[in-house]
Amino acid sequence: MTQSKDLTTPSSGILTERRKTLKTLASIAAAAPVMMLAGCGGGSGSTAASSSGSTATGSSGTSTGTGGTSTGTTVTADNGSWLSGGTDAMTASFPDDSIFEDSASCTVQLTGQQTEGPCYFDSDYLDDISEGQTGLPMQLCLQLTDASCNPLVGYEIEVWHCDVEGIYSGDTTGSSDTNGFNSSFCTGNDAEALQSRWFRGIAVTDSSGRVNFATCFPGWYASRAIHIHFRVKNNNNDQLISQFGFDDDFCTEICTSHSDYINHGAPDTLLARDTVFGSDYDEYLFNLEQNEDGSLLAYKRIMISA
């Protein structure tokens, strides 16, 4: 059932507390070492991952990866129009696997693990993870491969992110892993958030190593660039925990012009000043395209040492 949401911004006291908490947590996370895995054809490396090279091009600028061959896509809205109203408004079909193809065989760029953050708890197996929330509807497509670029079948990929106002859902009922969840910070003590599990979900990779989620483009919260968390599991064992982000110009465009985001305003932190991604943020950017119905397509390949 579609849920309505109170779009009133949390009180200044709650937001101030969240900003202070986030800066402390993010500083700790940024100090942790980043683990790397060499790309196809040679690696050493312990456990880490890499994603296919990408170029994410915003409406008026470009952020380009450094090791891949995938061609980025322009995400300027056609006639300035992006779809609104959440996933119920989306009519586009998910694209085929050709979106993940490189012009050269098994060419990847390095990436690494990132912090889980304070807003994780166990998700459910879902295709549409929006729970009827508002926002720019988004197709989120991920492909998982091994170090030889062979698809990995039957792995779990779990994703979680905040809503249009930077608030995470907080109903941990039935979750077996809540040890790191900071409810007050993540939900802002929002009554609806505390009773919801929006923008969290798990899917199992298919024969192409792929999962698809229907969701909405996330909002932002203080001291972080806009991002989506993900974790990869096999036989209930973590293979990778990390995050992917979005081009700065695209984020600014959506947050300052889209009807579902404009009340929250422009992000206070762009990629170069993000406390988690670091200076190699280009390696963590989604490929972005606009679908024919005005929804957003965000896609990325993940590589792990299987």
Sequence and secondary structure as in RCSB ss.txt:
>XXXX:A:sequence
MTQSKDLTTPSSGILTERRKTLKTLASIAAAAPVMMLAGCGGGSGSTAASSSGSTATGSSGTSTGTGGTSTGTTV
TADNGSWLSGGTDAMTASFPDDSIFEDSASCTVQLTGQQTEGPCYFDSDYLDDISEGQTGLPMQLCLQLTDASCN
PLVGYEIEVWHCDVEGIYSGDTTGSSDTNGFNSSFCTGNDAEALQSRWFRGIAVTDSSGRVNFATCFPGWYASRA
IHIHFRVKNNNNDQLISQFGFDDDFCTEICTSHSDYINHGAPDTLLARDTVFGSDYDEYLFNLEQNEDGSLLAYK
RIMISA
>XXXX:A:secstr
           HHHHHHHHHHHHHHHHHHHTS   B   TTT   SS EEEE  EEE SS EEE SS     EE 
  GGG    S GGG       GGGG  SSTT EEE B     TT     B SB STT  S EEEEEEEEE TTS 
B  S EEEEE   TTS      TT S  TT  HHHHHTT HHHHT  TTEEEEE  TTSEEEEEEE     TT  
SEEEEEEEETTEEEEEEEEE  HHHHHHHHHH TTTTTT S S  GGG TTT TTGGGGB EEEE TTS EEEEE
EEEE  
